[in-house]
């Protein structure tokens, strides 16, 4: 489709069946480059849970039914159409316009953009980029707002280990059940709370919606006065979040476990590090016979608010829907 419109295209693949497309309209000068980022893979779907074939891509009325229609084949299609249209019109910017359709994002197995950046950095290097994750139009208090994300939380899960002594389930008194010992710690994590803070991105959101930025303790209540949606949007952005999500203990019904492992999903605010989270978690859990290990750290980007790309989005919005923020 893109080559037929005159767009320069290259495929890059770590394995042949998982190729990434990098398409480009080369600039006429040395101006800044812009990358439109996307991914073509989707999360799993259980057909029995769907009213229609999840991979059918059926058009029903004015809606596309299919896994990935929102995340994110709609944006893949929009970007491809944009490039093809510009190429047919012989448009040239002063810098390169790049379109990346990556093969892996949902699983993170190293076939997609992460691999491209490491193996073919020259193919995807850009001064500015647009990706999924925001862009929605919402109405709050009768006014229109378009969400624009300049930062993201870091995913930094932890493994909580509690050890005991194994034994037969018929004789619980002579064992030391690690699962039972872990239970109060899991309950404690379920109540996790820290002092809220207003980071620059949330300050921008509150100023746009409220015309001012209230103090951190009052932010949620003030946002809720405007709309429940406003409160839902900012609540997880006021602090790191902690959610126990997986537990593994004994593999047999009749064996008391000597080890219980709890997976804890932790999301950090931009600027926070896993070491900071570990200290906070240990303080929350208190002293005890447990181990805490950070298992990975992904994401956690932050770009400045404002600048040429922001101004371009704002300029388009002013013309498309005057009065929207």
Secondary structure as a PSIPRED ss2 file (coil, helix, strand):
# PSIPRED VFORMAT (PSIPRED V4.0)

   1 X C   1.000  0.000  0.000
   2 X C   1.000  0.000  0.000
   3 X H   0.000  1.000  0.000
   4 X H   0.000  1.000  0.000
   5 X H   0.000  1.000  0.000
   6 X C   1.000  0.000  0.000
   7 X C   1.000  0.000  0.000
   8 X E   0.000  0.000  1.000
   9 X E   0.000  0.000  1.000
  10 X E   0.000  0.000  1.000
  11 X E   0.000  0.000  1.000
  12 X E   0.000  0.000  1.000
  13 X E   0.000  0.000  1.000
  14 X C   1.000  0.000  0.000
  15 X C   1.000  0.000  0.000
  16 X C   1.000  0.000  0.000
  17 X C   1.000  0.000  0.000
  18 X C   1.000  0.000  0.000
  19 X E   0.000  0.000  1.000
  20 X E   0.000  0.000  1.000
  21 X E   0.000  0.000  1.000
  22 X E   0.000  0.000  1.000
  23 X E   0.000  0.000  1.000
  24 X E   0.000  0.000  1.000
  25 X E   0.000  0.000  1.000
  26 X C   1.000  0.000  0.000
  27 X C   1.000  0.000  0.000
  28 X C   1.000  0.000  0.000
  29 X C   1.000  0.000  0.000
  30 X C   1.000  0.000  0.000
  31 X C   1.000  0.000  0.000
  32 X C   1.000  0.000  0.000
  33 X C   1.000  0.000  0.000
  34 X E   0.000  0.000  1.000
  35 X E   0.000  0.000  1.000
  36 X E   0.000  0.000  1.000
  37 X E   0.000  0.000  1.000
  38 X E   0.000  0.000  1.000
  39 X E   0.000  0.000  1.000
  40 X C   1.000  0.000  0.000
  41 X C   1.000  0.000  0.000
  42 X C   1.000  0.000  0.000
  43 X C   1.000  0.000  0.000
  44 X C   1.000  0.000  0.000
  45 X C   1.000  0.000  0.000
  46 X C   1.000  0.000  0.000
  47 X H   0.000  1.000  0.000
  48 X H   0.000  1.000  0.000
  49 X H   0.000  1.000  0.000
  50 X C   1.000  0.000  0.000
  51 X C   1.000  0.000  0.000
  52 X C   1.000  0.000  0.000
  53 X C   1.000  0.000  0.000
  54 X C   1.000  0.000  0.000
  55 X C   1.000  0.000  0.000
  56 X C   1.000  0.000  0.000
  57 X C   1.000  0.000  0.000
  58 X E   0.000  0.000  1.000
  59 X E   0.000  0.000  1.000
  60 X E   0.000  0.000  1.000
  61 X C   1.000  0.000  0.000
  62 X C   1.000  0.000  0.000
  63 X E   0.000  0.000  1.000
  64 X E   0.000  0.000  1.000
  65 X E   0.000  0.000  1.000
  66 X C   1.000  0.000  0.000
  67 X C   1.000  0.000  0.000
  68 X C   1.000  0.000  0.000
  69 X H   0.000  1.000  0.000
  70 X H   0.000  1.000  0.000
  71 X H   0.000  1.000  0.000
  72 X H   0.000  1.000  0.000
  73 X H   0.000  1.000  0.000
  74 X H   0.000  1.000  0.000
  75 X H   0.000  1.000  0.000
  76 X H   0.000  1.000  0.000
  77 X H   0.000  1.000  0.000
  78 X H   0.000  1.000  0.000
  79 X H   0.000  1.000  0.000
  80 X H   0.000  1.000  0.000
  81 X H   0.000  1.000  0.000
  82 X H   0.000  1.000  0.000
  83 X H   0.000  1.000  0.000
  84 X H   0.000  1.000  0.000
  85 X H   0.000  1.000  0.000
  86 X H   0.000  1.000  0.000
  87 X H   0.000  1.000  0.000
  88 X H   0.000  1.000  0.000
  89 X C   1.000  0.000  0.000
  90 X C   1.000  0.000  0.000
  91 X C   1.000  0.000  0.000
  92 X C   1.000  0.000  0.000
  93 X C   1.000  0.000  0.000
  94 X C   1.000  0.000  0.000
  95 X C   1.000  0.000  0.000
  96 X C   1.000  0.000  0.000
  97 X E   0.000  0.000  1.000
  98 X E   0.000  0.000  1.000
  99 X E   0.000  0.000  1.000
 100 X E   0.000  0.000  1.000
 101 X E   0.000  0.000  1.000
 102 X E   0.000  0.000  1.000
 103 X C   1.000  0.000  0.000
 104 X C   1.000  0.000  0.000
 105 X C   1.000  0.000  0.000
 106 X C   1.000  0.000  0.000
 107 X C   1.000  0.000  0.000
 108 X C   1.000  0.000  0.000
 109 X C   1.000  0.000  0.000
 110 X C   1.000  0.000  0.000
 111 X C   1.000  0.000  0.000
 112 X C   1.000  0.000  0.000
 113 X H   0.000  1.000  0.000
 114 X H   0.000  1.000  0.000
 115 X H   0.000  1.000  0.000
 116 X H   0.000  1.000  0.000
 117 X H   0.000  1.000  0.000
 118 X H   0.000  1.000  0.000
 119 X H   0.000  1.000  0.000
 120 X C   1.000  0.000  0.000
 121 X H   0.000  1.000  0.000
 122 X H   0.000  1.000  0.000
 123 X H   0.000  1.000  0.000
 124 X H   0.000  1.000  0.000
 125 X C   1.000  0.000  0.000
 126 X C   1.000  0.000  0.000
 127 X C   1.000  0.000  0.000
 128 X E   0.000  0.000  1.000
 129 X E   0.000  0.000  1.000
 130 X E   0.000  0.000  1.000
 131 X C   1.000  0.000  0.000
 132 X C   1.000  0.000  0.000
 133 X C   1.000  0.000  0.000
 134 X C   1.000  0.000  0.000
 135 X C   1.000  0.000  0.000
 136 X C   1.000  0.000  0.000
 137 X E   0.000  0.000  1.000
 138 X E   0.000  0.000  1.000
 139 X E   0.000  0.000  1.000
 140 X E   0.000  0.000  1.000
 141 X C   1.000  0.000  0.000
 142 X C   1.000  0.000  0.000
 143 X E   0.000  0.000  1.000
 144 X E   0.000  0.000  1.000
 145 X E   0.000  0.000  1.000
 146 X E   0.000  0.000  1.000
 147 X C   1.000  0.000  0.000
 148 X C   1.000  0.000  0.000
 149 X C   1.000  0.000  0.000
 150 X C   1.000  0.000  0.000
 151 X E   0.000  0.000  1.000
 152 X C   1.000  0.000  0.000
 153 X C   1.000  0.000  0.000
 154 X E   0.000  0.000  1.000
 155 X E   0.000  0.000  1.000
 156 X C   1.000  0.000  0.000
 157 X C   1.000  0.000  0.000
 158 X E   0.000  0.000  1.000
 159 X E   0.000  0.000  1.000
 160 X E   0.000  0.000  1.000
 161 X E   0.000  0.000  1.000
 162 X E   0.000  0.000  1.000
 163 X E   0.000  0.000  1.000
 164 X C   1.000  0.000  0.000
 165 X E   0.000  0.000  1.000
 166 X C   1.000  0.000  0.000
 167 X E   0.000  0.000  1.000
 168 X E   0.000  0.000  1.000
 169 X H   0.000  1.000  0.000
 170 X H   0.000  1.000  0.000
 171 X H   0.000  1.000  0.000
 172 X H   0.000  1.000  0.000
 173 X H   0.000  1.000  0.000
 174 X H   0.000  1.000  0.000
 175 X C   1.000  0.000  0.000
 176 X E   0.000  0.000  1.000
 177 X C   1.000  0.000  0.000
 178 X H   0.000  1.000  0.000
 179 X H   0.000  1.000  0.000
 180 X H   0.000  1.000  0.000
 181 X H   0.000  1.000  0.000
 182 X H   0.000  1.000  0.000
 183 X H   0.000  1.000  0.000
 184 X H   0.000  1.000  0.000
 185 X H   0.000  1.000  0.000
 186 X H   0.000  1.000  0.000
 187 X H   0.000  1.000  0.000
 188 X H   0.000  1.000  0.000
 189 X H   0.000  1.000  0.000
 190 X H   0.000  1.000  0.000
 191 X C   1.000  0.000  0.000
 192 X C   1.000  0.000  0.000
 193 X C   1.000  0.000  0.000
 194 X C   1.000  0.000  0.000
 195 X C   1.000  0.000  0.000
 196 X C   1.000  0.000  0.000
 197 X C   1.000  0.000  0.000
 198 X C   1.000  0.000  0.000
 199 X C   1.000  0.000  0.000
 200 X H   0.000  1.000  0.000
 201 X H   0.000  1.000  0.000
 202 X H   0.000  1.000  0.000
 203 X H   0.000  1.000  0.000
 204 X H   0.000  1.000  0.000
 205 X H   0.000  1.000  0.000
 206 X H   0.000  1.000  0.000
 207 X H   0.000  1.000  0.000
 208 X H   0.000  1.000  0.000
 209 X H   0.000  1.000  0.000
 210 X H   0.000  1.000  0.000
 211 X C   1.000  0.000  0.000
 212 X C   1.000  0.000  0.000
 213 X C   1.000  0.000  0.000
 214 X C   1.000  0.000  0.000
 215 X C   1.000  0.000  0.000
 216 X H   0.000  1.000  0.000
 217 X H   0.000  1.000  0.000
 218 X H   0.000  1.000  0.000
 219 X H   0.000  1.000  0.000
 220 X H   0.000  1.000  0.000
 221 X H   0.000  1.000  0.000
 222 X H   0.000  1.000  0.000
 223 X H   0.000  1.000  0.000
 224 X H   0.000  1.000  0.000
 225 X H   0.000  1.000  0.000
 226 X H   0.000  1.000  0.000
 227 X C   1.000  0.000  0.000
 228 X H   0.000  1.000  0.000
 229 X H   0.000  1.000  0.000
 230 X H   0.000  1.000  0.000
 231 X H   0.000  1.000  0.000
 232 X H   0.000  1.000  0.000
 233 X H   0.000  1.000  0.000
 234 X H   0.000  1.000  0.000
 235 X H   0.000  1.000  0.000
 236 X C   1.000  0.000  0.000
 237 X C   1.000  0.000  0.000
 238 X C   1.000  0.000  0.000
 239 X C   1.000  0.000  0.000
 240 X C   1.000  0.000  0.000
 241 X E   0.000  0.000  1.000
 242 X E   0.000  0.000  1.000
 243 X E   0.000  0.000  1.000
 244 X E   0.000  0.000  1.000
 245 X E   0.000  0.000  1.000
 246 X E   0.000  0.000  1.000
 247 X E   0.000  0.000  1.000
 248 X E   0.000  0.000  1.000
 249 X C   1.000  0.000  0.000
 250 X C   1.000  0.000  0.000
 251 X C   1.000  0.000  0.000
 252 X C   1.000  0.000  0.000
 253 X C   1.000  0.000  0.000
 254 X C   1.000  0.000  0.000
 255 X E   0.000  0.000  1.000
 256 X E   0.000  0.000  1.000
 257 X C   1.000  0.000  0.000
 258 X C   1.000  0.000  0.000
 259 X E   0.000  0.000  1.000
 260 X E   0.000  0.000  1.000
 261 X E   0.000  0.000  1.000
 262 X E   0.000  0.000  1.000
 263 X E   0.000  0.000  1.000
 264 X E   0.000  0.000  1.000
 265 X E   0.000  0.000  1.000
 266 X E   0.000  0.000  1.000
 267 X E   0.000  0.000  1.000
 268 X E   0.000  0.000  1.000
 269 X C   1.000  0.000  0.000
 270 X C   1.000  0.000  0.000
 271 X C   1.000  0.000  0.000
 272 X C   1.000  0.000  0.000
 273 X C   1.000  0.000  0.000
 274 X H   0.000  1.000  0.000
 275 X H   0.000  1.000  0.000
 276 X H   0.000  1.000  0.000
 277 X H   0.000  1.000  0.000
 278 X H   0.000  1.000  0.000
 279 X H   0.000  1.000  0.000
 280 X H   0.000  1.000  0.000
 281 X H   0.000  1.000  0.000
 282 X H   0.000  1.000  0.000
 283 X H   0.000  1.000  0.000
 284 X H   0.000  1.000  0.000
 285 X H   0.000  1.000  0.000
 286 X C   1.000  0.000  0.000
 287 X C   1.000  0.000  0.000
 288 X C   1.000  0.000  0.000
 289 X C   1.000  0.000  0.000
 290 X C   1.000  0.000  0.000
 291 X E   0.000  0.000  1.000
 292 X E   0.000  0.000  1.000
 293 X E   0.000  0.000  1.000
 294 X E   0.000  0.000  1.000
 295 X C   1.000  0.000  0.000
 296 X C   1.000  0.000  0.000
 297 X C   1.000  0.000  0.000
 298 X E   0.000  0.000  1.000
 299 X E   0.000  0.000  1.000
 300 X C   1.000  0.000  0.000
 301 X C   1.000  0.000  0.000
 302 X E   0.000  0.000  1.000
 303 X C   1.000  0.000  0.000
 304 X C   1.000  0.000  0.000
 305 X C   1.000  0.000  0.000
 306 X C   1.000  0.000  0.000
 307 X C   1.000  0.000  0.000
 308 X H   0.000  1.000  0.000
 309 X H   0.000  1.000  0.000
 310 X H   0.000  1.000  0.000
 311 X H   0.000  1.000  0.000
 312 X H   0.000  1.000  0.000
 313 X H   0.000  1.000  0.000
 314 X H   0.000  1.000  0.000
 315 X H   0.000  1.000  0.000
 316 X H   0.000  1.000  0.000
 317 X H   0.000  1.000  0.000
 318 X H   0.000  1.000  0.000
 319 X H   0.000  1.000  0.000
 320 X H   0.000  1.000  0.000
 321 X C   1.000  0.000  0.000
 322 X C   1.000  0.000  0.000
 323 X C   1.000  0.000  0.000
 324 X C   1.000  0.000  0.000
 325 X C   1.000  0.000  0.000
